[in-house]
């Protein structure tokens, strides 16, 4: 049975690209369509451009799910940040907007995460059983963390602080271009970045993507790392392919977002219940333990009697760790 291609769309700062993806082959089913990103890249204007791409490929993709990547942190369908797109996206219910607009199931997630999934399932890290860090070196540094093929979303390791600076302001390929650095001059910056990240994560493999990965032979051999590092294979196709993969995954695993929200609410509720519940070492339990200790002491004759002199309690009970006298020791022998 022929599986219908799944539409993947990659929203970028300069262009919005889309293509139906053959997820058996891990590649475009037909050539992609690119539309320039509107100068004012608000949700409404970007939505109109996305709708144009969807309509263009409608005959091939039918009413199937759509995966959309965006340069933003995305949680539960809401864009939390905005890089190279209008700030109106911050705190915006992007997934709901696209579903309402397109009338089809939609998943919206981070662009670097999409590239990471594509490389993990179809590219340089295909079938890797360990922890893989996929990085995109461009105007910034995008990262995706994939463990045994499963995405750990929104890793954002391009923003870790190194020597008092945001990493991507020191080691991105955009910095190389802006400062006019040669590969030899730029490589130590990249090395410092990856050494820091591998000390935090101890990945089994690092994959380097972005346009500069075409020249991987000019800088990767200059890096001294503990982790094997390889160039990405899918390059500028990765975002679209990863978006399509996630769309189909979401269709096959429905209600994932609802399950996450329910699990979080359950954890919070259980924490609140534990905070208000009686502590296991409450007074009634402690009294019971103490009474048992006293009963044990009485059965060995070490306890006090009703007519004992209160002043002699120490002599009657003694110290539990009191050392025997020489006379007692001699008697035992």
C-alpha positions as CSV (number, residue, x, y, z in Angstrom):
1,X,0.0,0.0,0.0
2,X,1.3,3.4,-0.9
3,X,1.6,5.8,2.0
4,X,0.5,9.3,1.2
5,X,3.2,12.0,1.6
6,X,3.0,14.2,4.7
7,X,3.4,17.9,4.4
8,X,6.2,19.6,6.3
9,X,6.6,23.4,6.5
10,X,9.6,25.3,7.8
11,X,9.1,28.9,8.8
12,X,12.3,31.0,8.7
13,X,13.2,34.6,9.0
14,X,13.6,35.1,5.3
15,X,11.6,32.3,3.7
16,X,8.8,29.9,4.4
17,X,9.4,26.5,2.7
18,X,7.3,23.4,2.4
19,X,7.2,20.1,0.7
20,X,5.3,16.7,0.9
21,X,7.7,14.2,2.4
22,X,7.9,10.5,1.7
23,X,8.6,9.2,5.2
24,X,9.5,5.8,4.0
25,X,12.4,7.2,1.9
26,X,13.1,10.1,4.3
27,X,13.1,12.7,1.5
28,X,10.9,15.1,-0.5
29,X,8.2,13.5,-2.6
30,X,8.4,16.4,-5.0
31,X,10.3,19.7,-5.1
32,X,9.7,22.1,-2.3
33,X,7.9,25.5,-2.6
34,X,9.4,28.6,-1.1
35,X,7.6,31.8,-0.3
36,X,9.4,34.9,1.1
37,X,8.6,35.5,4.7
38,X,6.4,38.7,5.0
39,X,8.4,41.7,6.0
40,X,6.1,42.1,9.0
41,X,6.1,38.4,10.0
42,X,3.0,38.5,12.3
43,X,1.0,35.3,12.9
44,X,-1.7,36.5,10.5
45,X,0.6,37.3,7.6
46,X,2.7,34.2,8.1
47,X,-0.5,32.1,8.4
48,X,-1.6,33.4,5.0
49,X,1.7,32.3,3.4
50,X,1.5,28.9,5.1
51,X,-2.1,28.5,3.8
52,X,-0.8,29.2,0.3
53,X,1.8,26.3,0.6
54,X,-0.9,24.0,2.0
55,X,-3.2,24.7,-0.9
56,X,-0.4,24.2,-3.5
57,X,0.2,20.7,-2.2
58,X,-3.4,19.8,-1.3
59,X,-3.9,17.3,-4.1
60,X,-0.8,15.3,-3.0
61,X,-1.2,15.4,0.7
62,X,-5.0,15.4,1.0
63,X,-6.4,16.2,4.5
64,X,-3.5,14.6,6.3
65,X,-1.6,16.1,9.2
66,X,0.8,19.0,8.8
67,X,4.1,19.6,10.6
68,X,5.2,23.2,11.0
69,X,8.6,24.3,12.4
70,X,9.2,27.8,13.7
71,X,12.3,29.7,15.1
72,X,10.9,29.7,18.7
73,X,10.6,27.7,21.8
74,X,7.2,26.0,21.6
75,X,5.4,24.3,24.5
76,X,1.9,22.8,24.3
77,X,1.3,24.5,20.9
78,X,2.2,28.0,22.3
79,X,5.2,29.9,20.9
80,X,7.1,31.2,23.9
81,X,9.9,33.1,22.1
82,X,10.5,34.6,18.7
83,X,13.8,34.7,16.8
84,X,13.9,36.5,13.4
85,X,10.1,36.7,13.4
86,X,7.7,39.3,14.8
87,X,7.5,39.5,18.6
88,X,3.7,39.1,18.3
89,X,4.4,35.3,18.2
90,X,5.6,35.4,21.9
91,X,2.9,33.8,24.0
92,X,0.8,33.0,20.9
93,X,-1.4,29.9,20.5
94,X,0.2,29.0,17.2
95,X,-1.0,25.5,16.9
96,X,-4.6,26.4,17.4
97,X,-4.4,29.2,14.9
98,X,-3.0,27.0,12.2
99,X,-5.5,24.2,12.9
100,X,-8.4,26.7,12.7
101,X,-7.0,28.3,9.6
102,X,-6.1,25.1,7.7
103,X,-8.8,22.7,8.9
104,X,-6.3,19.9,9.4
105,X,-4.4,18.4,12.3
106,X,-1.2,20.5,12.9
107,X,1.8,20.2,15.1
108,X,4.0,23.3,15.7
109,X,7.5,22.9,17.2
110,X,11.0,24.3,17.3
111,X,13.0,24.4,14.0
112,X,16.2,23.0,15.5
113,X,14.3,20.2,17.1
114,X,12.8,19.3,13.6
115,X,16.3,19.2,12.1
116,X,17.5,17.0,14.9
117,X,14.7,14.5,14.4
118,X,15.4,14.3,10.7
119,X,19.0,13.6,11.2
120,X,18.2,11.0,13.9
121,X,15.7,9.1,11.8
122,X,17.0,9.6,8.3
123,X,20.4,11.3,8.3
124,X,23.8,11.3,10.0
125,X,22.5,9.8,13.2
126,X,20.1,7.3,11.7
127,X,19.3,4.4,14.1
128,X,21.9,5.6,16.7
129,X,21.1,4.0,20.0
130,X,22.6,6.6,22.2
131,X,22.4,10.3,23.1
132,X,22.9,12.5,20.0
133,X,23.3,16.3,20.0
134,X,22.4,17.9,16.7
135,X,23.5,21.5,16.3
136,X,22.7,24.0,13.6
137,X,25.4,26.7,13.2
138,X,24.0,29.8,11.5
139,X,23.2,33.3,12.6
140,X,22.8,31.7,16.0
141,X,23.3,28.1,17.4
142,X,20.3,25.8,17.4
143,X,20.4,22.5,19.2
144,X,18.4,19.3,19.4
145,X,18.9,16.5,21.9
146,X,17.7,13.1,20.8
147,X,18.0,10.0,22.9
148,X,17.4,6.6,21.2
149,X,15.4,8.4,18.5
150,X,13.2,10.3,21.1
151,X,13.4,14.1,21.1
152,X,14.0,16.0,24.3
153,X,12.4,19.3,23.1
154,X,13.6,22.9,23.4
155,X,17.1,22.2,24.6
156,X,18.4,25.7,23.6
157,X,22.1,24.9,24.3
158,X,23.1,27.7,22.0
159,X,22.3,30.1,24.9
160,X,24.5,28.6,27.6
161,X,27.0,31.0,29.1
162,X,30.6,30.5,28.3
163,X,33.3,32.8,29.8
164,X,30.6,35.3,30.6
165,X,29.0,35.4,27.1
166,X,26.0,33.8,25.4
167,X,27.6,31.0,23.4
168,X,26.0,31.9,20.1
169,X,27.4,35.4,20.3
170,X,30.9,33.9,20.3
171,X,30.8,30.7,18.2
172,X,28.0,30.8,15.6
173,X,28.9,31.0,11.9
174,X,27.2,34.4,11.9
175,X,30.0,35.6,14.2
176,X,32.6,34.2,11.8
177,X,31.1,36.2,9.0
178,X,30.6,39.4,10.9
179,X,34.1,39.4,12.2
180,X,35.7,38.1,9.0
181,X,37.3,35.2,10.7
182,X,39.1,32.4,8.8
183,X,38.2,28.8,9.6
184,X,41.5,28.6,11.5
185,X,40.6,31.6,13.6
186,X,37.0,30.5,14.2
187,X,37.7,26.9,15.1
188,X,38.9,27.6,18.7
189,X,35.6,29.3,19.4
190,X,33.6,26.3,18.1
191,X,35.9,23.9,20.0
192,X,35.4,25.8,23.3
193,X,31.6,25.7,22.8
194,X,31.5,22.0,22.1
195,X,33.9,21.2,24.9
196,X,31.5,23.0,27.3
197,X,28.5,21.2,26.0
198,X,30.0,17.7,26.0
199,X,31.1,18.3,29.7
200,X,27.4,19.0,30.5
201,X,25.8,16.2,28.5
202,X,28.4,13.6,27.6
203,X,26.7,12.8,24.3
204,X,27.6,9.8,22.2
205,X,27.6,11.7,19.0
206,X,27.5,15.3,17.8
207,X,26.1,16.3,14.4
208,X,26.8,19.7,12.9
209,X,24.3,21.2,10.6
210,X,23.6,24.6,9.1
211,X,24.8,26.1,5.8
212,X,28.4,26.0,7.0
213,X,28.4,22.3,7.4
214,X,29.1,22.2,3.7
215,X,32.6,23.2,4.6
216,X,32.9,20.8,7.5
217,X,36.2,19.5,6.3
218,X,37.7,23.0,6.9
219,X,36.9,23.2,10.6
220,X,35.8,19.9,12.1
221,X,39.3,18.3,11.9
222,X,40.6,21.3,13.9
223,X,38.4,20.4,16.9
224,X,39.8,18.4,19.8
225,X,36.8,16.7,21.5
226,X,36.1,13.6,23.4
227,X,32.9,13.0,21.4
228,X,32.8,11.9,17.8
229,X,31.5,14.8,15.6
230,X,30.2,14.5,12.1
231,X,28.5,16.8,9.5
232,X,24.8,16.7,9.0
233,X,23.5,14.9,5.9
234,X,20.1,16.5,5.2
235,X,21.2,20.1,5.4
236,X,18.5,22.5,4.4
237,X,16.0,19.7,3.9
238,X,16.1,18.7,7.5
239,X,13.6,21.1,8.9
240,X,10.8,20.1,6.5
241,X,11.5,16.4,6.8
242,X,11.6,16.6,10.6
243,X,8.3,18.5,10.6
244,X,6.6,15.9,8.5
245,X,7.9,13.1,10.7
246,X,6.6,14.8,13.8
247,X,3.2,15.3,12.2
248,X,2.8,11.6,11.5
249,X,4.1,10.7,15.0
250,X,1.5,13.0,16.6
251,X,-1.2,11.4,14.5
252,X,-0.1,7.9,15.6
253,X,0.2,9.1,19.3
254,X,-2.9,11.2,19.9
255,X,-3.5,13.3,23.0
256,X,0.2,13.5,23.9
257,X,-0.2,17.1,25.0
258,X,-3.3,16.3,27.1
259,X,-1.4,13.5,28.8
260,X,1.5,15.8,29.6
261,X,-0.8,18.4,31.1
262,X,-2.7,15.8,33.1
263,X,0.5,14.2,34.4
264,X,1.8,17.6,35.5
265,X,-1.5,18.4,37.3
266,X,-1.4,15.0,39.0
267,X,2.2,15.6,40.2
268,X,1.2,19.0,41.6
269,X,-1.9,17.6,43.3
270,X,0.0,14.8,44.9
271,X,2.7,17.2,46.2
272,X,0.0,19.4,47.8
273,X,-1.6,16.3,49.4
274,X,1.7,15.2,50.8
275,X,2.3,18.7,52.2
276,X,-1.0,18.7,54.1
277,X,-1.1,15.0,55.2
278,X,0.1,14.0,58.7
279,X,3.8,13.3,58.9
280,X,4.6,9.6,59.4
281,X,6.6,10.6,62.5
282,X,3.6,12.2,64.1
283,X,3.2,12.2,68.0
284,X,0.9,9.2,68.2
285,X,3.3,7.0,66.3
286,X,6.3,8.2,68.3
287,X,4.4,7.5,71.6
288,X,3.8,4.0,70.4
289,X,7.5,3.4,69.7
290,X,8.5,4.9,73.1
291,X,6.0,2.7,74.9
292,X,7.5,-0.4,73.2
293,X,11.0,0.7,74.3
294,X,9.9,1.1,77.9
295,X,8.2,-2.3,77.8
296,X,11.4,-3.9,76.6
297,X,13.4,-2.2,79.3
298,X,11.0,-3.4,82.0
299,X,11.2,-7.0,80.8
300,X,15.0,-6.9,81.3
301,X,14.7,-5.4,84.8
302,X,16.3,-2.2,83.8
303,X,13.1,-0.1,84.2
304,X,12.1,1.9,87.3
305,X,9.4,0.7,89.8
306,X,6.6,2.7,91.4
307,X,8.4,2.8,94.8
308,X,11.8,3.6,93.4
309,X,13.5,6.8,94.6
310,X,13.4,9.3,91.8
311,X,16.9,10.4,92.7
312,X,18.1,6.9,92.1
313,X,16.8,6.6,88.5
314,X,20.2,6.9,87.0
315,X,21.6,4.1,89.2
316,X,18.6,1.8,88.4
317,X,18.6,2.4,84.7
318,X,22.2,3.3,84.0
319,X,23.6,4.6,80.8
320,X,22.9,2.3,77.8
321,X,26.6,2.6,76.7
322,X,28.1,2.6,80.3
323,X,31.3,0.5,80.4
324,X,31.3,-2.5,82.9
325,X,33.5,-2.2,86.1
326,X,36.6,-4.2,86.7
327,X,34.8,-6.3,89.4
328,X,31.9,-7.0,87.0
329,X,34.3,-8.1,84.3
330,X,36.2,-10.4,86.7
331,X,32.9,-11.9,87.8
332,X,32.0,-12.7,84.2
333,X,35.3,-14.5,83.7
